Amino acid sequence: MEASPRLVIVTLLLVGIINIFEFSSAQNICKVPINGLMACKPAVTVPNPAPPTTTCCSALTHADLQCLCSYKNSQLLPSLGIDPNLAMQLPQKCKLPHTANC
């Protein structure tokens, strides 16, 4: 029994979509999952930053802090609505054992 060309195309599209979803959900920046970084955004957004959540602090526990320091003077953070000074305070606010020495 042969598969119809339409079924083959639909199957390939579904496999491609699943692979894209798995890739995008597994992305990390400086050893921090993207969703973990997003959990930190309210704590690094002016004018009224919220205290970092446990989700945010948990995401930062395995972060490469020196890598994160490389974004301190980047225009990327402000363009995303992130205050770099507030971002650099997160390790201390989360009471992480190693703080960033940027």
C-alpha positions as CSV (number, residue, x, y, z in Angstrom):
1,M,0.0,0.0,0.0
2,E,1.5,3.3,-1.1
3,A,1.1,6.6,0.8
4,S,-0.5,9.4,-1.1
5,P,1.7,12.3,-1.9
6,R,-0.6,14.6,0.1
7,L,-0.2,12.4,3.2
8,V,3.6,12.4,2.8
9,I,3.7,16.2,2.6
10,V,1.4,16.6,5.6
11,T,3.6,14.2,7.6
12,L,6.8,16.0,6.7
13,L,5.3,19.3,7.6
14,L,4.2,18.0,11.0
15,V,7.6,16.6,11.7
16,G,9.2,19.9,10.7
17,I,6.9,21.9,13.0
18,I,7.6,19.5,15.9
19,N,11.3,19.9,15.4
20,I,11.1,23.7,15.2
21,F,9.1,23.7,18.4
22,E,11.6,21.5,20.2
23,F,14.5,23.6,19.0
24,S,13.0,26.9,20.0
25,S,11.9,25.7,23.4
26,A,15.5,24.3,24.1
27,Q,17.3,27.5,23.3
28,N,19.6,29.0,26.0
29,I,21.5,32.2,26.5
30,C,24.5,31.9,28.7
31,K,23.2,28.6,30.0
32,V,19.8,30.0,31.0
33,P,16.7,28.8,29.2
34,I,14.8,31.5,27.3
35,N,11.7,31.0,29.4
36,G,13.8,31.5,32.5
37,L,15.1,34.8,31.2
38,M,11.5,35.8,30.4
39,A,10.6,35.1,34.0
40,C,13.2,37.7,35.1
41,K,11.9,40.5,32.8
42,P,9.5,42.1,35.4
43,A,12.5,42.4,37.7
44,V,14.6,44.3,35.2
45,T,12.1,46.6,33.7
46,V,11.8,50.2,34.7
47,P,10.1,52.3,36.1
48,N,8.8,49.9,38.8
49,P,10.7,46.6,38.8
50,A,9.2,43.7,40.7
51,P,11.3,41.5,43.0
52,P,12.7,38.5,41.1
53,T,10.5,35.5,41.3
54,T,11.6,32.0,42.4
55,T,11.3,31.0,38.8
56,C,13.7,33.7,37.7
57,C,16.2,33.0,40.5
58,S,16.0,29.3,39.8
59,A,16.8,29.9,36.1
60,L,19.9,31.9,37.1
61,T,21.4,29.2,39.3
62,H,23.3,27.6,36.5
63,A,23.9,30.8,34.5
64,D,27.3,31.6,33.1
65,L,27.5,35.0,34.8
66,Q,30.6,36.2,32.9
67,C,28.7,35.4,29.7
68,L,25.7,37.5,30.9
69,C,28.2,40.3,31.8
70,S,29.0,40.5,28.1
71,Y,25.5,42.0,27.5
72,K,25.9,44.7,30.2
73,N,27.0,47.4,27.7
74,S,25.1,46.1,24.8
75,Q,22.3,48.0,23.2
76,L,20.4,44.7,23.0
77,L,19.1,44.9,26.6
78,P,17.6,48.4,26.4
79,S,16.1,47.6,23.0
80,L,14.2,44.8,24.8
81,G,13.1,47.1,27.6
82,I,15.6,45.7,30.1
83,D,17.6,48.0,32.3
84,P,21.2,46.6,32.4
85,N,21.9,48.0,35.9
86,L,18.8,46.1,37.3
87,A,19.9,43.0,35.4
88,M,23.3,43.1,37.0
89,Q,21.7,43.2,40.4
90,L,19.7,40.0,39.9
91,P,22.4,37.5,41.2
92,Q,22.6,39.5,44.5
93,K,18.8,39.8,44.8
94,C,18.5,36.1,44.1
95,K,21.1,35.4,46.8
96,L,23.2,33.3,44.4
97,P,26.4,32.0,45.8
98,H,28.5,33.5,43.0
99,T,27.8,37.1,41.9
100,A,28.8,38.5,38.6
101,N,32.0,40.7,38.7
102,C,31.3,42.7,35.6
